[in-house]
Amino acid sequence: MMAALLLGAAVLIFVAANWEAIPRLARVAALFAIIFAGYVGGAVLKTRDHAAIGEAFWIVASAAFGGSIALIGQMYHLSGDEASALITWGAGTALAAVALRSNPLTVASVGIADAWLFLRGFDYFRRTEFPHLFVVMAMVLFAISFWTRSQAARHLIILSVIFYLVLLFTEYETLRVAVPLIIVSALLFAAAIFAAGPVDRILQLGGRLPLHALIGFLTGLAMIQFELADSSGSNSGFGIASAVALAGIVAAIVLGGRESRGLRWVAYAGFAFELAIIYMVMLQSMLDTAGFFHAAAVLLGLLALVILRVEKRMRAPDAEGAAA
């Protein structure tokens, strides 16, 4: 797949570099030829038991399609902007993913949607309104991922929705974004732990919903902590939010840490973040620089000991089962 992406980039850069030297009709014909050869050639290879190479051909065709939108639009001076081009590229890639039932093309379409969200969210396209359209994109792509059997796309979509909520929070600076995220994440975590079988049969995330729920939970609490940290006289509220975050981390490790090493490491990272932000907000006035480094060394040493003990305890049942 990486080779296919590099090949697609090489073709597009070559065409763009020699754009003026190529006759207009030859340009259009060459671009459409690459797209046609990629999709049709990939389908032929898939039917001949060369699935990986066939999927790579489809990625090249998708890249050529995106480049064609930009190059033909420039050549014929078509109206529109970069955002519209990305939406068109993503829609075409998603349609190809549905028609070909392609897992990699589904992931590619999610990646294009994420690129659109990132560029719109950070004002690269001189936006006049917040990119709420991403919610619709995410819902459509999530539904497509079931048809194309793309578990990777579903994981990426969930993380992208969390990123969208972070942008929404930074845009409006309101706790009405953070609090629902915390509540929904906690409920999803509980459902994924206490009704793991039915929930995973519905969402088909390979048992990784608790990991995403923990990320969402910690992200929502981080939003609240940053909001309260900027407000004077809100140390009590900040302390409550920090306590909830630490309690949630401990609960996540106890309830779901044994089954998921990734969840444990997200919990460890969250715990380290909590230590840092608690110091920055609540303890900075009490310690000088040397004291901070001393306290940080002690806390990180204790954190390392805790992690070693937890990892040893979590691995013990697996080792006993293997010995049996």
Secondary structure, DSSP 4 states (H G I P E B T S, - for coil): -HHHHHHHHHHHHHHHHTTTTS-HHHHHHHHHHHHHHHHHHHHHHHHTT-HHHHHHHHHHHHHHHHHHHHHHHHHHT-S--HHHHHHHHHHHHHHHHHHHT-HHHHHHHHHHHHHHHHHHHTTTT--SS--THHHHHHHHHHHHHHHTT-HHHHHHHHHHHHHHHHHHHHHH--HHHHHHHHHHHHHHHHHHHHTHHHHHHHH--TT-HHHHHHHHHHHHHHHHHHHHHTSTT-HHHHHHHHHHHHHHHHHHHHHHTTT-HHHHHHHHHHHHHHHHHHIIIIITTT--HHHHHHHHHHHHHHHHHHHHHHHHHHHHHHHHHHH-
